[in-house]
Amino acid sequence: MQYFLVKSEPFKYSWEQFNKDGRTFWDGVRNYQARNNIKAMKEGDLVLFYHSNEGKEVVGVAKVVKEFYQDPTTDDGRWVVVDLAPVETLKKSVTLETIKADEQLQDIALVRQGRLSVMPLKPEEFDRILALGNA
């Protein structure tokens, strides 16, 4: 089992819309490091859903339901997507401020590489954010 965090601006694609849709392909990634992270995702891996720009908070958990394939929004073969499905909404969102202030989360990619849209998480980072969100 691997763990990741994906970012979405809520005005473009919110957690609420994701839950209504029930499943989506994760498109629009145009950064090689983020693309490589998508390629590393396996069916069943868990993913934290982060509202970027507005809110700046982790709001829910999703899972990978289909491994990477060609991004259907472009003919450029370099870009791929995975399919994600929502799993659970956190009892309370976990803000970037909370994450930055937590000693256990000092090395998280969200803090170190703030502009990266898809990033891996260590199991203990994932578990800590879940604990903060379900406290």
Buried (B, 14 or more C-beta within 10 A) or exposed (E): EBBBBBBBEBEEBBBEEBBEEEEBBBBBBEEEEBBEBBEBBEEEBBBBBBBBEEBBBBBBBBBBBBBBEEBEEBEEEEBBBBBBBBEBBBEBBBBBEBBEEBEBBEEBBBEEEEEBBBBBBBEEBBEBBBEBBEE
